[in-house]
Amino acid sequence: MPSNILLVQFRTDQSLPHEQKCVSLAIGEEAPRLKFMSAIVDEFPPEVLSDVGAVIFGGSGEFFLSEGAGENSWLPKIFAFIDEIYARDIPVFGICFGHQVMLLKEGSVIRRAPELKELGVLPITLTDAAAADPIFGVLPEKTFETILAHQDTPVDLPSHIQILGSTERVVAGAVRIGDRRAWSVMFHPDMDRATNTERVAMFPHYAEDPEKLAELIASFRDAPIAQSVLKNFALFTK
């Protein structure tokens, strides 16, 4: 079985190498399996998957699906690539923006609304469906802290989307897509306190009040259970 993990990135700015660093740190000893491609500039013919045993769709601080990002350029090729991933039954995991891309493809609506925005370290609670899941069922607690930074949110979920975890604001905090080996989360299992601090400094506009950015950053802390989710996925696909 091909063992490489492909990280598909939706970034063109200074956060691109930072995301590579974050994912590498998060999956630890599995990091040598990582390879990287850009959803924005690279092409994705089927043979890209010839040496790939798992795919991660990363986040983004510069593109917003609620504003139509990628509709007339890179999004159709990524949707076609997801179809190829599913056809080959390759495990796939979406993080934040990647979560939104995967759910948009399934028919969800991506909405911008202040009451759905999340930024900081906030709890998620797993559903009963998560108990038997190979990625989430091994977690030691049903409610745990997560690192979040998003303005867009998936809503109006199709019935085949399994809800594995929800936050106070967002129903689709963690999901599985039908019975596929396809998971995605609204939170960032790729980051800890240090890397979250670095990332938010790159995107200060995410703060509801830019003048309180330093106060927000001071409130950051590690979220070790959430951080283990991405490593669970990497080990599951080994």
C-alpha positions as CSV (number, residue, x, y, z in Angstrom):
1,M,0.0,0.0,0.0
2,P,1.4,3.5,-0.9
3,S,2.4,5.2,2.4
4,N,2.8,8.8,1.5
5,I,0.5,11.4,3.0
6,L,-0.4,14.2,0.6
7,L,-1.1,17.6,2.2
8,V,-3.2,19.7,-0.3
9,Q,-2.8,23.4,0.6
10,F,-5.0,26.4,-0.1
11,R,-2.4,29.0,0.6
12,T,-0.2,31.4,-1.4
13,D,1.1,33.6,1.5
14,Q,3.5,33.3,4.4
15,S,1.3,30.7,6.1
16,L,2.0,28.0,3.4
17,P,5.4,26.9,4.9
18,H,4.0,27.4,8.4
19,E,1.2,24.9,7.7
20,Q,3.7,22.4,6.5
21,K,5.6,22.8,9.7
22,C,2.4,22.5,11.8
23,V,1.2,19.3,10.2
24,S,4.7,17.8,10.4
25,L,4.8,18.5,14.1
26,A,1.3,17.3,14.7
27,I,1.9,13.8,13.1
28,G,5.3,13.5,14.7
29,E,7.2,10.3,13.6
30,E,4.8,10.0,10.6
31,A,6.1,13.3,9.1
32,P,8.5,11.7,6.7
33,R,5.5,10.4,4.8
34,L,4.3,13.9,4.0
35,K,4.4,15.4,0.5
36,F,2.9,18.8,-0.5
37,M,0.8,20.2,-3.3
38,S,-0.9,23.5,-3.9
39,A,-4.6,23.5,-4.8
40,I,-4.2,26.9,-6.3
41,V,-1.3,26.4,-8.7
42,D,-0.8,22.6,-9.2
43,E,-2.7,20.3,-11.4
44,F,-4.2,17.0,-10.0
45,P,-4.2,14.2,-12.6
46,P,-5.2,10.8,-11.2
47,E,-1.5,9.6,-11.3
48,V,-0.8,12.0,-8.5
49,L,-2.3,9.4,-6.2
50,S,-0.1,6.5,-7.4
51,D,2.2,6.8,-4.3
52,V,-0.4,8.3,-1.9
53,G,-2.0,6.3,1.0
54,A,-3.8,9.3,2.6
55,V,-4.8,12.9,1.8
56,I,-5.1,15.9,4.1
57,F,-6.9,19.1,2.9
58,G,-5.4,22.0,4.8
59,G,-6.7,25.3,6.0
60,S,-6.6,28.9,4.6
61,G,-6.6,32.4,5.9
62,E,-6.9,34.1,2.6
63,F,-9.8,32.4,0.7
64,F,-13.4,32.3,1.7
65,L,-15.9,29.9,0.1
66,S,-18.8,32.1,1.2
67,E,-17.4,34.7,-1.3
68,G,-17.1,32.3,-4.1
69,A,-13.4,31.6,-3.8
70,G,-12.1,29.2,-6.5
71,E,-15.5,28.7,-8.2
72,N,-14.1,29.6,-11.6
73,S,-10.6,28.4,-11.2
74,W,-9.2,25.8,-8.8
75,L,-12.3,24.5,-7.0
76,P,-13.7,22.3,-9.8
77,K,-10.3,20.5,-10.2
78,I,-10.3,19.9,-6.4
79,F,-13.8,18.5,-6.5
80,A,-12.7,16.2,-9.3
81,F,-9.7,15.2,-7.3
82,I,-11.9,14.3,-4.3
83,D,-13.9,12.1,-6.6
84,E,-10.7,10.3,-7.6
85,I,-9.7,9.9,-3.9
86,Y,-13.1,8.4,-3.2
87,A,-13.0,6.1,-6.2
88,R,-9.7,4.7,-4.9
89,D,-10.9,4.5,-1.3
90,I,-8.0,6.6,-0.1
91,P,-8.5,7.9,3.5
92,V,-8.9,11.7,3.5
93,F,-9.1,14.3,6.3
94,G,-10.1,18.0,6.0
95,I,-8.9,20.8,8.4
96,C,-10.9,24.0,8.7
97,F,-11.0,25.4,5.1
98,G,-10.4,21.8,3.9
99,H,-13.4,20.8,6.0
100,Q,-15.5,23.5,4.3
101,V,-14.3,22.4,0.8
102,M,-15.3,18.7,1.5
103,L,-18.7,19.6,2.9
104,L,-19.4,22.1,0.1
105,K,-18.8,19.3,-2.4
106,E,-21.3,17.2,-0.5
107,G,-24.0,19.9,-0.9
108,S,-23.6,21.9,2.3
109,V,-23.9,25.7,2.3
110,I,-20.9,27.7,3.5
111,R,-22.2,30.7,5.4
112,R,-20.5,33.8,6.9
113,A,-22.3,34.8,10.1
114,P,-20.9,36.5,13.2
115,E,-22.8,34.0,15.5
116,L,-21.0,31.1,13.9
117,K,-17.5,32.5,13.9
118,E,-15.0,30.9,16.4
119,L,-11.6,32.0,17.4
120,G,-9.5,30.8,20.3
121,V,-9.6,27.6,22.4
122,L,-13.1,26.3,22.8
123,P,-14.6,22.9,23.7
124,I,-16.2,20.4,21.4
125,T,-18.4,17.5,22.5
126,L,-18.4,14.2,20.6
127,T,-21.7,12.6,19.6
128,D,-22.7,9.0,20.3
129,A,-21.7,8.2,16.7
130,A,-18.1,9.0,17.4
131,A,-17.8,6.2,19.9
132,A,-17.3,3.5,17.2
133,D,-15.3,5.7,14.9
134,P,-11.7,4.6,14.3
135,I,-10.3,8.2,14.5
136,F,-12.5,9.7,17.3
137,G,-13.6,6.6,19.2
138,V,-10.1,6.2,20.7
139,L,-10.0,9.7,22.3
140,P,-9.9,9.6,26.1
141,E,-12.7,12.2,26.7
142,K,-16.0,13.0,25.1
143,T,-15.6,16.8,25.6
144,F,-12.2,18.4,25.0
145,E,-10.7,21.7,24.0
146,T,-9.9,22.6,20.4
147,I,-8.1,25.4,18.6
148,L,-10.4,27.3,16.3
149,A,-10.0,30.1,13.8
150,H,-12.7,30.5,11.2
151,Q,-15.1,33.0,9.8
152,D,-17.0,30.8,7.3
153,T,-19.0,27.8,8.6
154,P,-20.7,24.8,6.9
155,V,-24.5,24.7,7.4
156,D,-27.5,22.9,5.9
157,L,-25.7,19.6,6.0
158,P,-27.0,16.7,3.8
159,S,-28.5,13.8,5.6
160,H,-25.6,11.4,4.8
161,I,-23.1,13.6,6.8
162,Q,-22.4,11.9,10.2
163,I,-21.9,14.4,12.9
164,L,-19.2,13.2,15.2
165,G,-18.7,16.4,17.3
166,S,-20.3,19.8,17.8
167,T,-19.3,23.1,19.5
168,E,-21.7,25.5,21.2
169,R,-21.9,27.5,17.9
170,V,-21.2,24.9,15.2
171,V,-23.0,21.7,14.6
172,A,-20.5,20.4,12.1
173,G,-17.5,20.6,14.4
174,A,-16.3,17.1,13.3
175,V,-17.9,14.9,10.7
176,R,-17.6,11.7,8.7
177,I,-18.9,11.7,5.1
178,G,-21.3,8.8,4.9
179,D,-19.5,5.5,5.2
180,R,-16.4,6.7,3.3
181,R,-13.0,6.8,5.0
182,A,-13.4,10.6,4.9
183,W,-13.3,12.9,7.9
184,S,-13.1,16.6,8.5
185,V,-13.1,19.0,11.4
186,M,-13.7,22.7,11.9
187,F,-10.9,22.9,14.4
188,H,-7.1,22.8,13.9
189,P,-5.6,19.5,15.1
190,D,-2.5,20.7,13.4
191,M,-1.7,23.4,15.9
192,D,-0.7,23.8,19.5
193,R,-0.4,27.0,21.6
194,A,3.0,28.1,20.0
195,T,2.0,27.5,16.4
196,N,-1.5,29.0,17.0
197,T,0.2,32.1,18.3
198,E,2.4,32.3,15.2
199,R,-0.5,31.7,12.8
200,V,-2.9,34.3,14.3
201,A,-0.1,36.9,14.2
202,M,-0.2,36.4,10.4
203,F,-3.9,37.0,10.2
204,P,-4.7,39.7,12.8
205,H,-8.0,40.5,11.0
206,Y,-9.4,37.3,12.4
207,A,-9.7,39.0,15.8
208,E,-13.1,40.5,16.5
209,D,-11.3,43.5,18.0
210,P,-7.8,44.0,16.6
211,E,-6.9,46.1,19.6
212,K,-7.5,43.1,21.8
213,L,-5.3,40.8,19.7
214,A,-2.6,40.6,22.4
215,E,-5.2,39.7,25.0
216,L,-6.6,37.0,22.7
217,I,-3.1,35.5,22.1
218,A,-2.4,35.5,25.8
219,S,-5.5,33.3,26.3
220,F,-4.2,30.6,23.9
221,R,-3.3,27.2,25.4
222,D,-2.5,23.7,24.1
223,A,-5.4,21.4,23.3
224,P,-3.7,18.0,23.5
225,I,-6.7,15.7,22.8
226,A,-7.6,17.7,19.7
227,Q,-4.0,17.7,18.6
228,S,-4.0,13.9,18.8
229,V,-6.8,13.6,16.2
230,L,-4.5,14.2,13.2
231,K,-1.9,11.8,14.4
232,N,-4.7,9.2,14.9
233,F,-5.6,9.7,11.3
234,A,-1.9,9.4,10.1
235,L,-1.5,6.2,12.1
236,F,-4.8,4.8,10.9
237,T,-3.6,5.2,7.3
238,K,-0.2,3.6,7.8
